[in-house]
C-alpha cells in the first residue's frame, strides 16, 4: 500500500472519530479547539523535519560488513542485479535497508529525509491507534510530540549514520500501532481492521528483513492477536469470520518474507533469507560455538588481564573443527590465512579473534578455498561440515559446552544469566534516560571513492570540512629490551596511521642530565598530522611491544598530555586540532539541546508511567471482583505486553553482553528506546485521562 494512501485512510479514520464526538457534543468550541490542535500538529511536524534536515550524515565508507554492505547492495539493486554477485557477504543481512536506500536514490530523496518523513507518519499512526482509549486530543498531541522528537531518530548511530539501525524506530511504531488499533477496534467494520492489519503486516515484514535478531518481537505480536481473538469471542459477537482479519499482520509478514526468500532462490539458487540465522552456515556457526575449548586457554582469556575482551571461538577451537571435519579441513590452509589476516587487525595481537570475527574469517577462508561461487555449492559445503561436526559430537570426539540460544551469540554458560541480570538495572536506566545519545559533526571516514558512493546513494549533507589532528612529542619504554611500535586508531579500533619513531637525542640527553640512561630515548620522537579527526573523534595512540601486546594506550583528547610510571614515559609537546567546526555545528548543537531535555525529564516520565501502570493493575483487579473486566483489560494487556517486550529485548542484549560482545550501546539497543517511549506515553496519558475523568465526576 503506498505510504500516502496509508496515511490517508488513517487520517480519515482519525477524523471520523473526531466528527462523531462533535455530533454527539454539538460544541463549536470543541470544534475550534480540535482545529487548533491540528494546526499545532502541523507545526510540530515542520519543527521535527527542520530539526534533522541540516544534520550531517555520519559516513563510514569502506565497511563491507556494515554500512558499506547496505550502500553496495543498494547500488546493485538500482543496476537490476538484486544484491549483487554472490560472495561471502551477499546474504549476511536482510534486504530491506538496501531496498529502502535504492528507493531514495531512484526517486531523488535523501535517505535520512525519507526515514524522518516515515517516522513522522509512524508517530501519527501510533497515536491514531490508541484514539479509542485516549480520547483527549491534547493528550494525544502531547503523546505525538514526545514520540516525534525521540532523540534516537537524529542521533549519530541511528539517525545520522547511513545504515539500518534507525529504521527500526518507525517499523516498531507501525507494527505495534496496527496491532493495537485492531485490538481496540475489534468490533469495527472488517474493512477498517483490514487496513490497520496491512499497516502492521508490512511494517512487521520490513522489520524481519531489517534485523536478524528480531525474534523478541514475536511474543508481543502473538500475544496481541490472541488477546484480540479471545476478547472478541468472550464478548460473544457475531461474525466469527471476521476473526480471520485479526491474523492479517502475520499473514502479510510471512508472505513478504517468503517473497524475499523466493527472490533469493531465483537469483542465487536457495531459499535463504540471510545466512546468519538461516541456512547451513548458521548451523556450522552454532557447531563452532558449541565446541568446548581447552580449559587453560579459556581461563586465560576470561581472566582479569583480558577483561572487556570477547574471544568467542579460539583458534585452537577451529583447529579441533579441522580435525573433526575432513570437509572443513580441505579449506584449512586458506582459513588459517584468513584468521591471520583478521588477527593483524585486532587491538591486542595475540593471534586470537574477538567477538564474531572468527566467523568472518571462516567466510573469507572458505571463499579463498574456491567456494562462494554459488549459493547451492556453498550450502552443500556447509551442510557436509555440519554433518561431520554433529557426528563428532555424537561420537564424543568433540565435547559440547553450554546451552544454545541463537546462532548469533555464544552458548550460555553457568553464571551468564546471573551476569546478564546484574547488567539489567543500569542498561534499563541508560535506555530510559537516553544516556550517551547525541548527534555529532564528524567528517566522513573511508576512501574518497567510497564516500562519493555513499553521498550519491544517500544524498543529504555531510561534513566536507575535514579537520586535522596534529600532535608530536616523545615516548619510550624504560626497559631497553622493549622496543615499541605505535599507531593511531579511531573509535572503532581501525588503524588510522602508523607512527614511526625518529631520533630523540635531545630527549636522551635530557634524561641523562637527570640521572637516567634510557637507551630507547635515543629514538623516541614522534609526530602526526591526520586529516578527518579532531580532539573529540575518539582517536587513541597505541604503543605495542615486540610480542604484539598493547603496552600503553593514550586518548588523543587532551586529557593525558604526559605520564611516567615504572615501565613507560611520554610527553606531548603539541596536541591540537584545526577545522573542528563545520557549517553544521549549530544544527548539531540544536539537536543535542532537544536530546538533553529528554535526558533530564525521561526518568520522571518513566516513574509516572510505572505508577499509572500500577493504578491500571489495581483497576483491573477491582473490575475482576465486580466481573467487569473488559474496560481496563485491553489497555492493561497492551501496556503489560509492551513492558514485557522491553524487558525481554533488553535482557537479550544483556545476555549478548555477558557472552559475546558489548551490546549495551544504543546502536544495538535502539528498539528498547522506542518501546520505552511507547510504554511511558501510553501509560502516563491513559492514567492522566482517567484521573481527569474521575475528577470531573466529582469522585476526587
N, C-alpha and C positions, 0 to 999 in steps of 0.2 A: 504494500500500500504506500503510495507516495507520501512523503512527510507532510506536505501541505494539506492533503486530504485528511490525513490522520489528525492533524491539528484542527482542521475544520469541523469534523464531527464531534470532537471533544469540546470545542467552543460552543457548538450547538447544544450539546448535552448540558454543559455548564449553564449556558444562557437560559435554556428551557426551565431548569430548576429555579433560577432567579425569577423568571417571569411567573412561574406558578406561585411563588411566595408573594409577589406583588399583587397578583389577582386575589390571593387569599386575604392579604392585609389591606389592599387598596390604598396604599400610602404613597403620596407624591414625594414626601420627604425621604422615604426609604429608596424610592427610585433615584432621587438625586444623590443620595449617599453612595448607592451602588455605582452610579456613573462616575462619581469622583474616584471610587476605588479602582475602576477600570483605567482611569487616567493615571493614577498612581502606579498601577501595574505596568502601563506602557513606559512610564518614566524609569521605573526600576530596570526594565529590560534594556533600555537605552544606556543607563548608567553601567549596567553589568557588561554590555558589549564594549563600551568605551574603556572600562577598567582594564581589559586584557587585549584590546585591539592593537596597542602600540608596544606591548611587551615583546622583547626579542626572543626568537626561538633559541633553544639550547641544543646546539648541533653537535652530535658525536659521530662524525664520519669515520669510515674505516673500521666499522664494528660489524663484521659479517654474522655474528651470532645474535645481535640485538637490534639496535636502531638501523644499522646498515642492512640487516635482513629485511626489515619492513620496507625500506625505500627501494632496495634492489628488486624485491618481488613485485612491488607496485609498478616499477618500470617494465618488468616482464609482462604484467597484465595489460598495460597500455599497448605493448607491442604485440598483443594477441598470443602470448606464449605462456599463459596461465602463470604458474610460479617459477617459470624458467626451466632450463635444462636440469635433469635430475642429478643431484650430487649429495654429499653427506649432510648438507644443511637445508635442503629443499623443504623437508617436512618437519622441521624442528618446532614450528609454531603453527597456530591456526591461521586461516587465510583471511579473516575479516579485516584486520588492520591494514594490510596492503590493498585489499579491495576498497576500503574507505579512502585511502590515500590516492589510489588510482582515480577514483571518482572526483576528488578535489582537483587533481591535475587536469583531468579531461574537461571539467566544466569551469576551470579558471577561478576557483575559490581557494582560499588558504585552508590548510589542514587544521590549524588552530581555530580559525574563524568558523569553519563548519562545526567543529566539536563544540564551540561555545554556543552556536545557534541551536544545535540539537539539545544541548544541556538546558538552555532556557526553555525550550519546548517540553523537555522531560520534567522540569520543575512544575510547569503548568499542569502537565498530565497528572503528576502525582497529587498535586493539590486538588485538582478536579476529582480525583479518585476517592478522596476522603470527604467530599462535599456532603454526602448523606449523613455523616456523623458529626462533622464540624461545620456548622451551618452559618456561623457568624462570618460575614465576608471580610471584616477587618482582621479577625484571627487568621483566616485563610491567606490574606495578603501578607501578614507578618510571617506566617509559615513559609510562604513563597519567597519572601525576601531572604530569610535565613538560609534556605536551600540554595537560592540563586547565587549568593556571594560566597558559597563554600570555597575556602582557601585552596583546597586540593585542585580545583579546576583551573587555577592560574599559577600554581607552584612550579618550581624548577623541574622536578622529576615527572610530574603528572599533568602539567599544563603547558609548560614551555618546551619540554623535550619532545622531539619528533619521534614518538614511539607509541606504545599501545596501552600503557597502564592508566592513562587518564580517561580512556574511552569507557571503562567500567563504571564510572560515576553515573553517566546518563543511561547506560544499559541497565543498571540495577534499578534506577528510579522508574524506568519504563516497565521493566519486568514486574517489579513489586506493585507499581501503580495499577497495571492492568489486572493483576490477580486480586488485589484488594478491592478494586472497583466492582469486579464481578461478585465478590463476597457480599459487599454492602448493597449491591443492586440485584441480588439473586432473583427477585420477583419481577424484574423489569422485562420488557419485551426481548425475545431471544435475539433480535437483530441488533439491539443495543449491546447486549452481552457479547455477541459475536465480534463486534468491533473492538471492544475492550480486550477480548481474548486474543485477537490478532495482534494488537499492540504488544501485549505481553509475550506472545509467542515469538514474534520477530525479534524482540529485544533479547529474549532468553536464548534463541538460536544464535544471535550475534555474540552474546556473552560466551557461549560454549565454544565459539570459534575465535575468541579473543584470549582467553586464559586456559592453560592446560590444567590448572589446579582449581577448577570451578565446581568440583563435586559438592562442596559445602552448601551450595545454594539449593540443591535438590530437596533436602528435608523441608525447607520453607515452601517450595513450590508444591510438593506433595501434601504438606500439612494444610495449606490454604485451600487447595482443591478439595481435599477430603472434608474439611470443615464446611465448605460451601455445600457439598452434596448432602452431608448429614443434616445440616440445619434446614436445608430445603425439604428433605424427607420428613424430618421431625415436625415441621410446620404443616405437613400433610397437604401440600399444594398439588393441584392437578398439573397435567402436562409433564409427565415424567421424562418424555423425550428431550425436554429442554436440558436435562442433566448432561447430555452429550456436549452441549455448548461449553460446559464448565471445563471440559478436558481439551478445549481448543489450544490453549497455550502449549501444552505438552506435545500435542499432535503437530503443531506448526514447527516447534523447535526440533523435533525428531526429523520431520521432513526436510528441513533446511540442512541439518547435519548429514542426512543420507544423500542429499543433493551434492553437498561438498565432497563427500566420500566418493560418489559416483563420478564427479569431475576428475578427482584424483585417479580413479580407476581408469577412466578413458584416456587420461594424459600419461599416467605413469605405470598402469598395469596392476594395481592392487587397491583394495578398499581400505585405505588407511587415511584417517583424518590428519593425524600428526603422529610421529613415531616416538614421542616422549612418553605417552601413556596409551599407546596402541601399536599394534604390530609386533614383530619379533624382536626388534631392537630393545623395546621396553622390557621384554621378558629377560633378555640377556643382562640388561642393566640391573634388574631385580636379582638375578642369579649372582652377579658380582657383589652386590651389596650384602648378599646372604652368606658369602664365604667368610668363615671365621678367621681372623688374622692371627699372626703369631703373637702370643700374649706379651712377650717382652717388648716387641715393637709397638704394640698397641698401648702399653703402659707408658712408653717413652713419649709418644705423640699426644697422649692425653695428660701429660704431666704439666706442672706449672710453667716449665720452660716454653711450652708451645700453647699457652693459654690464649684463647681467642682465635686459634687456627683450627681449621676443619680438614682433616685428612680422612676422607670417607672410604676411599679404596686405595690401599697401599700398592706400591709397585710389586712387592712380594706377593700380594693377593692376586695380581694379574698374572704373575709367574705360575701360581698354583692353577689358575684357569688354563694357562697354556698346556700344562701337564695333563689336566683332566680332559681337555677338548682338542683332539687332533685337528679338527677343522679350524679352530681359533689359532692353534699353533702354526698352521700353514701361513698365517699372516703375521706371525710374531715379530719377524725382523722389522717390518715397516711400522708395526705398533710400537715397538721399543724405540724406534727413531722418533716417532711422534711424541712419545712420552718424554724423551729427552728435550725435544723442541719446546714442549709446554713447560717442562721443568725450568728451562732457561728464562721463562717469563715470570716465574714465581718470585715473590718478595724474598722468601727465605730459600736459598738454593741448597737444599738437602736431598735433591733427587725426587722428592715426593710431589704430588699434585694435590692442590687444595680443592675444596668444595666439589663441584661436578666436573672438574677439568679432566679427570681420568676418562670420563665418558666421551668428551670431545676429542681427546687423544685417540680413543678407540675408533671413533668415526674417521679421523684423519688417517690412522694407520690402516684401517680396512680399505679405505679408498686407495691408499698408496699400494696396497696389495692387489689392486686391479678390480675391486668391487665398486659399488655405487655407480655402475654404468646403467643399470636398470633396476627399478624397484623390485620386480619379481625375483631377479637373481640375488639381490641383496637380502630380501626376505627369506629366501631359501637358505642362504648362508647363515643368517642369524637363527633360523629355525633349527638347523643342524647343531649349531653351537649350544643352543638352549637344551636340546635333547641330550647332548653329551654331558653337559654340566648337571642336568637333572639326574642322569644315570649315575654320575659320580657321587652325587649326594645320596642317592638310594643305596649305593654300594659302600658308603662310608669312606670313600676316597677324599671327599670334601666334607667338612663339618659346617652345619648351618649355625648362624648366630641370629639372635633377636627375633622380633615379630614384624612381619611386613605390614606397612600401611599404604604406601604408594611407591611406584617406580621412580618418583621424582625425589625421593628422600631416602636417607639411610635407615636401616631397620632399627626398631626401638630396642633399647637395652634396659636392663634393670636400672632404675633411677631416672630414666629420661622423662617419664611422666611427671615425677615429682619436681624435677628441674623446670619443666615447662610450666607447671602450676606456680612455681615460685617467680617465674617471669611475668605472669599474668597481670598482677596489680599495676606494675609500672607500665607495661605495654598498654593496658586499658587507659590509664591516665594520660599517657602520651598521645593516644588517639583522640580521646575526648577533648583534650586541650590543644590539639594541633601543634604539639611540640616539634620544633625544628622545621616546620612547614613555612617556606618562604619563596618568593620569586628572586631571580638573580639577573645580573647583567654580565654574563660570561661570554667571551668570544668563542667562536666555533673551534672544535678540536678535530684534527684529522687532515688528510691530504687535500690540497686545493680542489682537485677534480672531484673528490668525494663531497666536499662542501657545496660545490656548484650543483651537483646532482640533488642533494638534499633541498637546496633552495629552489631548484627548478620544479621538483615534485611537490614540496610542501608549501611553497610560497611564503608570504609573510616577511617580517623584518628580522634581522639578526645583527649582532654587534660586529660590524666590519672594522671597527677601530681596534685592531689587535694591539693591546698593551704589551709592555715588555717588563720582565722581571730581571733585574740587574743586581748582581752581587759579587763579592770577592772577599778573600781572607786567607786564612791558613788553618790547617788541621793535621794532626798526626797521632799515631798510636805510640805510646811511650815504650812499649816493648819493641826493641829494634828488629826482632824476628817477624813481627806482624806488619806486613806491607799492605796498606789498604788501597782499595779502588773505590770510586764514588760515582754517583749518578743522581740526576733529578727525576722524580716520579710524580705523576699527577695524582689526584684524589682517588682515581680508580685503580691505582697501582701500576699504571703503564709508564714505561720508560720515556721520559721527555728528552733527555740528553745525557750522554756520558760526560763525566767531569774529570779530565786528566789533571794530574798534579804537575806543577812546574817548580823550578829551582826556588828554594827558600833559604838561601844563605843568610839573609838578614834575620830570619826567624831563628835559625840555628845559632847565630852569633848572639842574639838577644837571650836565648835560653842558656847559652854558655856563660853569659855575663852574670846570670843569677844563680849559677851553680849546677845547671842541668845540661848534660850532654846527650840529648836525644838525637840519634842519628837520622831518624825519619824526618826530623825537622828540616833537613837539608833539601828535601823535595816535598814541600808541604803546601805550597801556594796553589790556590785555585781561583777561577773566575768564571762567571757565566753571564750570558745575556740572551734570554729566551723570549720568543715572541708568543703572544696569546695568553699570557698569565699575569697575575698581579699578586699582591700580598694576601688576598682573600680567596685565591684559587685552590688552596689546599695542597700546594706543591710541597714536597719534602725532599730533603737532601739525605741520601742513604749512603753510609760507609760500610763496605763489605770486606771481610777478612779473606785470606787466601783459600779458606775452605768453603767460601760462598755463603757464610753466615753473616747476618746483619750485625755489624759491630756497634753502630750508633745511627740513630735516625733523628734528624733535626727538622722541625717545621719551619718553612720559609715564610712566616707571617710576622716576623719581627719580635716574637716573644722570647726567643732564645739566641741572643747575639754572641754569647761566649759561654764557655764551660770548661771545667777542669775536674777530672776525677783520677782514680788510681791508674787507669789504663788509657785515657784519651784526653786530648786538649785541643780546643779550637777557638777561633775568634773571627768574627765578621768585621771587616773594615768598611764594607759597604753592603747594604741591602735596601733596595729601593724599587720603585715601580714608575712606569710612565704610561700615559694614556689610559689611566684607570677608568675615568668616567666617560661614557659614551652619551649620545643624544637620548638614549633610553633610560638613563639613570633615574630621572624624575618620575618616569612611569612605573619603574620597579619600586621606588620608594612609596609611591601612592598605593600600589597593590599591597605592599607589606604593611602599610598602616591599617588596611582593612583586615589583613590576617592577624595583626596584633590585637585588634579589637575582639576578634573571635577567641584568641588565646586567653584574653582576660575574662571573658564572660561565659565561655563554653562550659566550664566546670560547674558554675552556678546553675546554668540551664539544665545540665545533666542531673544534678541532685533534685532540682524541682521536678524534672520528668520522672525520676525514680519515686518521688513522693506521690505524684499523680498516679503512677502505675500501682503503687500500694493501695491508694484510695480506690482505684478501679477493681483491684482484687477484693477489697472489703465489700464494695458494692455488689460484686458478683456473688460473694458468699451470702450476703443478705438476700439477694434475689433468688438464690437457690433455696434458701429457707422459706421464701414466700412462693416458691415454684413459679417464678417469673424470671427465667434465665436468659431470654433471648434479646433483651435490650442491651445489656452490657457485654454479653458473651462474645459477639463478633469482634468488638473493639479490643477486648481483653486478649482474644486469640491472636489478633494481628500484632499487638504490642508484645505479647509473650513470644510469638514466633520471630519477630524482628530482633528482640533482645537475645534469644537463644541462638539465632543465626550469627549475631555479632560475637557472642561468646565462643561458639563453635569455630568460626573462622579465625578469631584471634588465638584461640588455643592451638589450632593447626599451625599458625605462624610461630607460636612459641615452641611447639614440638620440632619444627624445622630448625629453629634456632638452637634448640637443645641437642640436635643430632647432626645437622648437615651444613648449614651456613646461617649467617646472621640475617634473618628475615624481618627483624623488627626495625624496619625503616619504611617510611611512608611510600616508597616506590613499590614495596611488596604488600604492605598492609592497607593500601588505598581503599579497597572495598569496605574496610571497617569504618572509615570516616563517614561515608555516606549512610551506612547502616546506623551509626550513632546519631547522625542528624535526623534520619527518619524516625527513630525511636524518640529522641528528645523533643522534636517539634510535634510529633503526633500525640505523645502522652501529655506534654505540657498544655497545648492548646485545647485538647479534649477535656483535660482536667479543669482548666480555667473556665471553659464554656459551662461545664456542669456546676461549678461554684457560682457562676453568674446567674444561671437559671434558678438555682436554689435560693439565691439572694432575692431574685425577682418575685419568687413565690412567697417570700416573707418567712422562710424557714429559718434563715440565719438572723 
